[in-house]
Amino acid sequence: MAGHELPLRSTRSLISMIRLFLFLSILPSITSTVVCYVCNGQSSTAGHFCSLSDLCVGPSCFFNVNDNGTWEAGCNPTIGEATSANLSCTYASPETQCECVGNFCNKLQTTLPFLKTFWATSAPGITISPVLPTDNAVPCFECGEIQINGSVMVLPCDRNHLCQGGYCMTVKGEYPYSLCATSWDGSSEVQCLKQSGQQERCVCAGQMCNFPYGPDQIPPTVPPTQGPNTDCPDGYQWNPNQQAVNMGNKLKDIIMNGFGGNSQALQNFQNGINTHICGYSKK
């Protein structure tokens, strides 16, 4: 062996040390921040619902509930006892404090069932009922492109990214996303509303009606050439809208591949979405 070469064992040790150094150097960037919901409940008529429209970034997420039912959720400045996305809670009257380390781990729909079980053993004989809006049972998509802290996080629209609210909403723009809203958020009138300095928000009627729009694009200056007309099953023909066609195709793929089964209900959905796609297609 040449004098300038390291023994095999020394070489392996050096490589292991380099790998450890690289891992430790990137560890803070992996574990230092998570995305959390920012929300609160003051009464059945006053509060700020947990949704993708208000998020924060911090070392960990919290969800605290007072004995009178008022609650608050957001980002913790430090990491306490929590070590994972599972909630770690403590009870000391008049407050229950919960913490977790994981993106969106203080989600309302997962936190409340956990707390019910926690209180049964940690606060026996005490009834704690977190205040919620009266309208919170409509299932909606909670997905899309979320711009936060200078980065864009993409949440796929599947069965793992749903929420329950009073009605479904879609936010349009360069980074479109969908969410749940309630009476705490204002009117549930079916409409699209654009306020100064904010993205356009569209409310729709029905369950799972808020599949995200495509990103905002500059409309073409030359109108598309119209081909021969083709009748659709319902006899209606709308103005060609490629965005509506794309939305219909995406929603069809999701329902057919992720939500449905071999049933008449699934066949009814397929017939309806095919009619929608036909109505907005170029003819």
C-alpha angles and dihedrals in degrees: 000000000000116000094242095054121095120232114259093250092051091048092052091048091051091050091049091051091050091050091049091049092050091048093049091047093056097036095088091054090053100045105024098085140030132179116250138181118251110210145121144193123220101163140335088277101037131054146084113265120226108253144136090266092077118039137148136198123227146131092280143352127247137200115187126184128192122216089249090061100255113130145180135199133190145103126327118221090223141019114258127175097327118105103171145021088279113100118255110200138184128189125211114155126282093023142045114205121198131182136181139173112223140081112287091352092143091064112152096228093055098036098056097055090048092051092051090058092042094053092049089067104024100041106026115181093020120107114210118178116181109222115247136175113270091241109062109120105087113107115224141168115269104190147093136094114333118195110205136152093357095307136091119234117196117211112192118231100241140117091285093060106058134118139189124234143133094278141351125258137186125204114213127206142085088318106034122192141165132231148160123265134186141190086283088068099053136252121011092204111140103251146106115251128189118192125188113277093007137095118258113266124204125197119203133190122242140025121312091358097133106081104159121266119237118266115283111272135183107259116241117262093216116065114235118257111259116229128200116307120257122195118235124215094260094044094241125124121189130191109285110269116175091187091058089048092051091048091050093050093047093048091047092053092049096048095042095046103031114023111028141066137197098297143121089251090058091049090051090052091049092051091049097048092046089055090050092051091048093050094057098038122107112262 
